[in-house]
Amino acid sequence: MTFTMIIELLIVFAALYVGARYGSLALGAISGIGLAILVFGFGLKPGTPPTDVIYIIIAAVTCAGTLQASGGMDWMIQIAEKMLRKHPEHITFLAPLVTFFLTVLVGTGHVVYTIMPIICDISLRKGIRPERPCAVASIASQVGITCSPIAAAVVAFVTISNANGYMVTIPHVLMVTIPASLMGLMCASAASFKRGKDLDKDPEFQARMKDPEMYEYMFGSSATTLGKTITKEAKASVYIFLFSLFVIVCFAFMQMIHVGEQTLAQYLDIPKMNLVIQIIMLVAAACNIIFCNAKPKKVVDGAVWQSGMVAVVAIYGIAWMADTYFSNYMSELQMMLGGIVETAPWAIAFVFFMVSVLINSQGAVVVSMLPLAYSLGIAGPVLLGVLPSVYGYFFIPNYPSDIATVNFDRSGTTKIGKYLLNHSFMRPGLISVGVATIVGYLITCVLFPGYFAGFITGA
């Protein structure tokens, strides 16, 4: 690695660090400064912005935003709350499952803001230390991203893999990530089941109980959606949304079924999946607006749509800057990392994880790092197996869902420690991602080696 390469890499990291400090869309905007320095200051050839992934995010977020605006998301949260309140003693295991599957359905982890106060309320009133279900539920809301058929990380993985000769489909990805992620979450829930002191033995909590104002703050009101009226339009929007997901998965399966030497999708002349997802999501969004009373202004004012647009800007800037750097030094990087890749290709998981710690976006990690991984000669099944490792931004507790969870926990048991890294999310995060990555790798490289390898060799 030359001195110039090192300086330019430091510029990339500096842009990511400063962007992360400001947060939100600053990640993408400040990455633009790094991109400008690389192009105009060092004369690097500009890379390619990830337009396909951005278009998919816009379509999916618009659809999810109309679901929220029509009240459909309230109905989904209400159903989840009924299940949690019916079995409060199992909330440490049920809460992460609820947040996980909500993310799988909607494609964004920001849906956790609605259900998290309910999780805190149920556990507190049951006498369960809220840190136990809350921390792992927050982790689960982000783990679900690599398991959603409309999430940017999944679609980007499929699109980039196909472009590099690994003709994987969305169902292939979900066949690996869903069981692997669920295994990781259950291990994290088990590790959290008796975590920390019980509330009746916790001196900090007992001191809060003795303070009348604090007692009123903790137990004076109850977070719930059960009294909210759900309209027929809200229910219809959920059915439209679920049907759109079903149609997308059906089209994806058509890419797996062969008719002679062609796939069924090719035989029927169906467009590529990135276009299919965009079309179906936009149609579903339009149906929610026309038939389900999803007001456009309410859509753009909603948390789901706004957080999705922030993700668009972040991925746009980060991925473009990263692609510019890596594309200009691909041969040098191949020479440097070739030996490591040959002996331990799974080590790319550590790279994915560390980059995620910096940029707070699983989609951005996939878009910026996956092309590099393929260029290094790492096999597609290995990359699919370690896909859960693109979630590492729990490591430094500055992500909105984690911060919100700390604020929602009225008991004060979910916290960010004095030394920053000794926070409530570290243990469930490391266990969940670590187990999911190992299980995912085993699924692809042990259980289905011939099946997935056939896509690379063309067999």
C-alpha positions as CSV (number, residue, x, y, z in Angstrom):
1,M,0.0,0.0,0.0
2,T,1.5,3.3,-1.1
3,F,1.6,6.5,1.0
4,T,-1.0,8.1,-1.2
5,M,-3.4,5.1,-0.8
6,I,-3.1,5.4,3.0
7,I,-3.8,9.1,3.0
8,E,-6.8,8.7,0.8
9,L,-8.1,5.8,2.9
10,L,-7.8,8.1,6.0
11,I,-9.9,10.7,4.2
12,V,-12.6,8.0,3.6
13,F,-12.5,7.1,7.3
14,A,-12.5,10.7,8.4
15,A,-15.6,11.4,6.4
16,L,-17.4,8.4,7.9
17,Y,-16.3,9.4,11.4
18,V,-17.4,13.0,11.1
19,G,-20.6,12.0,9.4
20,A,-21.4,9.6,12.2
21,R,-20.8,12.3,14.8
22,Y,-23.4,14.5,13.2
23,G,-25.7,11.6,12.4
24,S,-28.8,11.3,10.2
25,L,-28.3,12.5,6.6
26,A,-25.0,14.0,7.5
27,L,-23.4,10.6,6.9
28,G,-24.2,10.9,3.2
29,A,-23.6,14.6,2.8
30,I,-20.2,14.6,4.5
31,S,-19.2,11.6,2.5
32,G,-19.7,13.9,-0.4
33,I,-16.8,16.0,0.9
34,G,-14.6,13.0,1.1
35,L,-15.7,12.1,-2.5
36,A,-14.8,15.6,-3.7
37,I,-11.4,15.4,-2.1
38,L,-10.7,12.1,-3.7
39,V,-11.8,13.2,-7.2
40,F,-10.7,16.8,-7.4
41,G,-7.8,16.7,-4.9
42,F,-6.2,13.4,-5.8
43,G,-7.5,12.9,-9.3
44,L,-9.3,9.6,-8.7
45,K,-11.8,8.5,-11.3
46,P,-15.4,8.8,-9.8
47,G,-17.0,5.6,-9.0
48,T,-20.7,4.7,-9.7
49,P,-23.4,5.8,-7.3
50,P,-25.8,2.9,-6.3
51,T,-28.8,4.1,-8.2
52,D,-30.6,0.7,-8.4
53,V,-30.5,0.2,-4.7
54,I,-31.6,3.8,-4.1
55,Y,-34.6,3.4,-6.4
56,I,-35.7,0.3,-4.5
57,I,-35.4,2.0,-1.1
58,I,-37.5,4.9,-2.3
59,A,-40.2,2.6,-3.6
60,A,-40.2,0.4,-0.5
61,V,-40.2,3.3,1.9
62,T,-43.0,5.0,0.1
63,C,-45.1,1.9,0.3
64,A,-44.3,1.4,4.0
65,G,-45.0,5.1,4.6
66,T,-48.5,4.8,3.1
67,L,-49.1,1.7,5.3
68,Q,-48.2,3.9,8.4
69,A,-50.3,6.8,7.2
70,S,-53.4,4.7,6.6
71,G,-53.2,3.3,10.1
72,G,-52.2,-0.2,9.0
73,M,-49.1,-0.2,11.0
74,D,-51.1,0.6,14.2
75,W,-53.2,-2.5,13.6
76,M,-50.0,-4.6,13.2
77,I,-48.6,-3.1,16.5
78,Q,-52.0,-3.8,18.2
79,I,-51.9,-7.5,17.2
80,A,-48.3,-7.7,18.5
81,E,-49.3,-6.0,21.8
82,K,-52.1,-8.5,22.4
83,M,-49.7,-11.4,22.0
84,L,-47.2,-9.8,24.4
85,R,-49.7,-9.0,27.1
86,K,-51.2,-12.5,26.8
87,H,-47.8,-14.0,27.7
88,P,-45.9,-11.4,29.7
89,E,-43.8,-14.0,31.5
90,H,-42.1,-14.9,28.2
91,I,-41.5,-11.3,27.0
92,T,-37.7,-11.7,26.9
93,F,-38.2,-14.2,24.1
94,L,-41.4,-12.8,22.5
95,A,-40.4,-9.2,22.3
96,P,-37.4,-9.7,20.0
97,L,-39.5,-12.0,17.8
98,V,-42.1,-9.3,17.5
99,T,-39.6,-6.5,16.6
100,F,-37.8,-8.9,14.3
101,F,-40.9,-9.9,12.2
102,L,-42.2,-6.3,12.1
103,T,-38.9,-5.3,10.5
104,V,-39.0,-8.3,8.1
105,L,-42.5,-7.2,7.0
106,V,-41.9,-3.5,6.7
107,G,-38.2,-3.5,5.7
108,T,-37.0,-0.9,8.2
109,G,-36.1,-1.3,11.9
110,H,-37.5,2.1,12.8
111,V,-40.9,0.5,13.4
112,V,-39.5,-0.4,16.8
113,Y,-40.3,3.1,18.2
114,T,-44.0,2.2,18.3
115,I,-43.7,-1.1,20.1
116,M,-40.8,-0.4,22.4
117,P,-42.8,1.6,25.0
118,I,-45.3,-1.3,25.2
119,I,-42.4,-3.8,25.8
120,C,-41.1,-1.6,28.6
121,D,-44.5,-1.2,30.2
122,I,-45.4,-5.0,30.1
123,S,-42.0,-6.1,31.6
124,L,-42.1,-3.4,34.3
125,R,-45.6,-4.3,35.4
126,K,-44.8,-8.0,35.4
127,G,-41.7,-7.3,37.6
128,I,-39.3,-8.3,34.9
129,R,-36.1,-6.2,34.6
130,P,-37.0,-4.2,31.4
131,E,-33.3,-4.2,30.2
132,R,-33.7,-8.0,29.5
133,P,-36.4,-7.8,26.8
134,C,-35.7,-4.2,25.7
135,A,-32.1,-4.5,24.8
136,V,-32.5,-7.7,22.7
137,A,-35.7,-6.4,21.1
138,S,-33.8,-3.3,19.9
139,I,-31.1,-5.6,18.5
140,A,-33.7,-7.8,16.8
141,S,-35.3,-4.8,15.1
142,Q,-32.0,-4.3,13.2
143,V,-31.2,-8.0,12.7
144,G,-34.4,-8.3,10.7
145,I,-33.1,-6.1,7.9
146,T,-31.1,-8.9,6.3
147,C,-34.2,-11.0,6.4
148,S,-36.7,-8.7,4.7
149,P,-37.5,-9.2,1.0
150,I,-37.8,-5.4,0.5
151,A,-34.9,-4.2,2.6
152,A,-32.0,-2.4,0.8
153,A,-29.4,-4.8,2.2
154,V,-31.1,-7.9,0.8
155,V,-31.9,-6.4,-2.6
156,A,-28.5,-4.9,-2.9
157,F,-26.9,-8.3,-2.1
158,V,-28.9,-10.0,-4.8
159,T,-28.3,-7.3,-7.4
160,I,-24.6,-7.0,-6.8
161,S,-24.2,-10.8,-6.6
162,N,-26.0,-11.3,-9.9
163,A,-23.8,-8.7,-11.5
164,N,-20.8,-10.7,-10.3
165,G,-21.9,-14.1,-11.6
166,Y,-23.6,-15.4,-8.5
167,M,-27.2,-15.8,-9.5
168,V,-28.7,-15.9,-6.1
169,T,-32.3,-14.8,-5.5
170,I,-34.2,-13.2,-2.7
171,P,-35.7,-16.5,-1.5
172,H,-32.2,-18.0,-1.4
173,V,-31.0,-15.1,0.8
174,L,-34.0,-15.5,3.2
175,M,-33.5,-19.3,3.4
176,V,-30.2,-18.5,5.0
177,T,-30.6,-15.3,6.9
178,I,-34.0,-16.0,8.6
179,P,-33.1,-19.3,10.3
180,A,-29.6,-18.0,11.1
181,S,-30.8,-14.7,12.6
182,L,-33.6,-16.4,14.6
183,M,-31.0,-18.8,16.1
184,G,-28.8,-15.8,17.0
185,L,-31.7,-14.0,18.6
186,M,-32.9,-16.9,20.6
187,C,-29.3,-17.3,21.9
188,A,-29.2,-13.6,22.8
189,S,-32.6,-13.9,24.5
190,A,-31.4,-16.9,26.5
191,A,-28.4,-15.0,27.6
192,S,-30.6,-12.0,28.6
193,F,-33.2,-14.1,30.5
194,K,-31.6,-13.7,33.9
195,R,-29.4,-10.7,33.0
196,G,-28.8,-8.2,35.8
197,K,-30.4,-8.1,39.2
198,D,-34.1,-8.7,39.6
199,L,-36.0,-5.5,40.3
200,D,-36.7,-6.4,43.9
201,K,-33.0,-6.8,44.5
202,D,-31.7,-3.9,42.5
203,P,-30.8,-1.0,44.8
204,E,-31.0,1.6,42.1
205,F,-34.5,0.6,41.1
206,Q,-35.7,0.4,44.7
207,A,-34.4,3.9,45.3
208,R,-36.4,5.1,42.4
209,M,-39.5,3.3,43.8
210,K,-39.2,5.3,47.0
211,D,-39.3,8.6,45.2
212,P,-43.1,9.5,44.8
213,E,-42.5,11.5,41.6
214,M,-40.4,8.7,40.1
215,Y,-42.9,6.1,41.1
216,E,-45.7,8.0,39.4
217,Y,-43.4,8.4,36.3
218,M,-42.9,4.6,36.1
219,F,-46.3,3.3,37.0
220,G,-48.7,6.3,36.6
221,S,-49.5,5.7,32.9
222,S,-49.6,2.7,30.7
223,A,-48.3,2.6,27.1
224,T,-50.8,0.8,25.0
225,T,-52.5,0.7,21.5
226,L,-55.4,-1.5,22.6
227,G,-57.8,1.3,22.9
228,K,-57.0,2.7,19.4
229,T,-59.8,2.3,16.9
230,I,-58.7,0.4,13.8
231,T,-60.6,1.4,10.6
232,K,-61.5,-0.9,7.8
233,E,-59.2,1.2,5.6
234,A,-56.3,0.5,7.9
235,K,-56.9,-3.3,7.8
236,A,-57.2,-3.1,4.0
237,S,-53.8,-1.4,3.8
238,V,-52.2,-4.3,5.7
239,Y,-53.8,-6.8,3.3
240,I,-52.5,-4.8,0.3
241,F,-49.1,-4.6,1.8
242,L,-48.9,-8.3,2.6
243,F,-50.2,-9.2,-0.8
244,S,-47.5,-7.0,-2.5
245,L,-44.8,-8.9,-0.5
246,F,-46.4,-12.2,-1.5
247,V,-46.3,-11.2,-5.2
248,I,-42.7,-10.1,-4.9
249,V,-41.7,-13.4,-3.4
250,C,-43.6,-15.3,-6.1
251,F,-41.7,-13.4,-8.8
252,A,-38.5,-14.2,-7.0
253,F,-39.3,-17.9,-7.0
254,M,-39.8,-17.7,-10.7
255,Q,-36.1,-17.0,-11.0
256,M,-35.4,-20.3,-9.2
257,I,-37.6,-22.5,-11.4
258,H,-36.0,-23.7,-14.6
259,V,-37.8,-24.4,-17.9
260,G,-35.2,-26.1,-20.0
261,E,-32.1,-23.9,-20.0
262,Q,-34.0,-20.8,-18.9
263,T,-35.6,-19.8,-15.7
264,L,-39.3,-19.4,-15.6
265,A,-38.8,-15.6,-15.2
266,Q,-36.7,-15.5,-18.4
267,Y,-39.2,-17.8,-20.2
268,L,-42.1,-15.4,-19.3
269,D,-39.9,-12.4,-20.1
270,I,-40.3,-11.0,-16.6
271,P,-38.1,-7.9,-15.7
272,K,-35.3,-8.2,-13.3
273,M,-36.2,-8.3,-9.6
274,N,-35.0,-4.8,-8.8
275,L,-37.5,-3.5,-11.3
276,V,-40.2,-5.9,-10.1
277,I,-39.9,-4.7,-6.5
278,Q,-40.1,-1.1,-7.5
279,I,-43.2,-1.6,-9.6
280,I,-45.1,-3.7,-7.0
281,M,-44.2,-1.3,-4.2
282,L,-45.3,1.8,-6.1
283,V,-48.6,0.1,-7.1
284,A,-49.2,-0.9,-3.4
285,A,-48.5,2.6,-2.3
286,A,-50.9,4.0,-4.9
287,C,-53.6,1.6,-3.7
288,N,-53.1,2.7,-0.1
289,I,-53.5,6.3,-1.2
290,I,-56.5,5.7,-3.4
291,F,-58.5,3.1,-1.4
292,C,-57.1,3.3,2.2
293,N,-57.1,7.0,3.0
294,A,-53.3,7.3,3.2
295,K,-52.9,11.1,2.9
296,P,-49.7,12.0,1.0
297,K,-48.8,14.7,3.5
298,K,-49.2,12.3,6.4
299,V,-46.9,9.9,4.5
300,V,-44.1,12.3,4.2
301,D,-44.5,13.5,7.8
302,G,-44.3,9.9,9.1
303,A,-41.3,8.5,10.8
304,V,-41.0,5.5,8.4
305,W,-40.8,7.7,5.3
306,Q,-38.5,10.2,6.8
307,S,-36.0,7.6,8.2
308,G,-36.1,5.9,4.8
309,M,-35.2,9.1,2.9
310,V,-32.3,9.6,5.4
311,A,-31.1,6.1,4.5
312,V,-31.2,7.0,0.8
313,V,-28.9,10.0,1.3
314,A,-26.6,8.0,3.6
315,I,-26.2,5.2,1.1
316,Y,-25.9,7.6,-1.8
317,G,-22.9,9.4,-0.4
318,I,-21.2,6.6,1.5
319,A,-21.4,4.0,-1.3
320,W,-20.3,6.5,-4.0
321,M,-17.3,7.5,-1.9
322,A,-16.3,3.9,-1.1
323,D,-16.7,2.8,-4.7
324,T,-14.5,5.6,-5.9
325,Y,-11.7,4.6,-3.6
326,F,-11.9,0.8,-4.1
327,S,-12.4,0.9,-7.8
328,N,-9.3,2.9,-8.3
329,Y,-7.1,0.6,-6.3
330,M,-8.7,-2.8,-7.0
331,S,-5.5,-4.5,-8.3
332,E,-3.5,-3.3,-5.3
333,L,-6.1,-4.5,-2.9
334,Q,-6.3,-7.9,-4.6
335,M,-2.6,-8.3,-4.2
336,M,-2.6,-7.3,-0.6
337,L,-5.6,-9.3,0.6
338,G,-5.4,-12.3,-1.8
339,G,-3.5,-14.6,0.6
340,I,-6.0,-13.9,3.4
341,V,-8.9,-14.5,1.2
342,E,-7.5,-17.9,0.0
343,T,-6.9,-19.2,3.5
344,A,-9.8,-17.6,5.4
345,P,-12.5,-16.2,3.1
346,W,-14.9,-16.0,6.1
347,A,-12.7,-13.3,7.6
348,I,-14.5,-10.8,5.3
349,A,-17.2,-10.9,8.0
350,F,-14.9,-8.9,10.4
351,V,-14.5,-6.3,7.6
352,F,-18.3,-6.1,7.1
353,F,-18.8,-5.7,10.9
354,M,-16.2,-3.1,11.4
355,V,-17.4,-1.0,8.5
356,S,-20.9,-1.2,9.8
357,V,-19.7,0.2,13.2
358,L,-18.6,3.3,11.3
359,I,-21.5,3.9,8.9
360,N,-24.6,2.8,10.7
361,S,-26.3,1.3,7.6
362,Q,-26.5,-2.4,6.6
363,G,-27.5,-1.4,3.1
364,A,-24.6,0.9,2.8
365,V,-22.2,-1.8,4.0
366,V,-23.5,-4.2,1.3
367,V,-23.4,-1.6,-1.5
368,S,-19.9,-0.3,-0.6
369,M,-18.1,-3.5,0.4
370,L,-19.7,-6.4,-1.5
371,P,-18.2,-5.4,-4.9
372,L,-14.8,-5.4,-3.3
373,A,-15.4,-8.8,-1.7
374,Y,-16.3,-10.3,-5.1
375,S,-13.3,-8.7,-6.8
376,L,-11.1,-10.4,-4.2
377,G,-12.4,-13.8,-5.4
378,I,-14.5,-14.6,-2.4
379,A,-17.2,-17.2,-3.3
380,G,-20.8,-16.1,-3.3
381,P,-22.0,-18.8,-0.8
382,V,-19.4,-17.5,1.7
383,L,-20.6,-13.9,1.3
384,L,-24.2,-15.0,1.7
385,G,-23.3,-17.0,4.8
386,V,-21.7,-14.1,6.6
387,L,-24.3,-11.6,5.5
388,P,-25.6,-11.2,9.1
389,S,-22.2,-9.6,10.0
390,V,-23.2,-6.4,8.2
391,Y,-24.9,-5.3,11.4
392,G,-22.4,-3.9,13.8
393,Y,-23.6,-0.4,14.7
394,F,-24.9,-1.5,18.1
395,F,-21.2,-1.6,19.1
396,I,-21.1,2.2,19.7
397,P,-24.6,3.0,21.2
398,N,-25.4,6.1,19.0
399,Y,-28.0,4.5,16.7
400,P,-31.5,6.1,17.1
401,S,-33.3,2.9,18.0
402,D,-30.9,2.1,20.8
403,I,-31.0,5.7,22.2
404,A,-34.8,5.6,22.0
405,T,-34.9,2.3,23.9
406,V,-32.9,3.8,26.7
407,N,-35.3,6.7,26.9
408,F,-38.4,4.5,26.7
409,D,-37.3,2.3,29.7
410,R,-38.8,4.2,32.6
411,S,-37.1,1.9,35.1
412,G,-33.6,3.1,34.1
413,T,-32.3,-0.4,33.8
414,T,-31.5,-0.1,30.0
415,K,-28.6,2.2,29.9
416,I,-25.4,3.4,28.3
417,G,-22.5,2.7,30.7
418,K,-20.0,5.1,32.1
419,Y,-17.3,3.8,29.7
420,L,-19.6,4.0,26.6
421,L,-19.0,0.4,25.4
422,N,-20.4,-1.2,28.6
423,H,-23.9,-0.6,27.5
424,S,-27.1,-2.8,27.5
425,F,-26.9,-3.7,23.8
426,M,-23.4,-5.0,23.7
427,R,-24.0,-8.6,24.9
428,P,-27.2,-9.4,23.0
429,G,-25.7,-7.7,19.9
430,L,-22.4,-9.7,19.9
431,I,-24.2,-13.0,20.7
432,S,-26.9,-12.5,18.1
433,V,-24.6,-11.4,15.2
434,G,-21.9,-13.9,16.1
435,V,-24.2,-16.9,16.2
436,A,-26.2,-15.8,13.1
437,T,-23.0,-15.4,11.1
438,I,-21.7,-18.8,12.1
439,V,-25.0,-20.5,11.5
440,G,-25.5,-18.7,8.2
441,Y,-22.0,-19.8,7.0
442,L,-22.7,-23.4,8.0
443,I,-26.0,-23.4,6.1
444,T,-24.5,-22.2,2.9
445,C,-21.2,-24.0,3.0
446,V,-22.1,-27.2,4.7
447,L,-25.8,-27.9,4.1
448,F,-26.1,-26.5,0.5
449,P,-22.6,-26.5,-1.0
450,G,-23.5,-28.0,-4.4
451,Y,-26.8,-26.1,-4.7
452,F,-25.2,-22.7,-4.3
453,A,-21.9,-23.5,-5.9
454,G,-23.8,-24.4,-9.1
455,F,-24.8,-20.7,-9.6
456,I,-21.1,-19.8,-9.7
457,T,-19.9,-22.5,-12.0
458,G,-23.0,-22.4,-14.2
459,A,-23.7,-26.1,-13.4
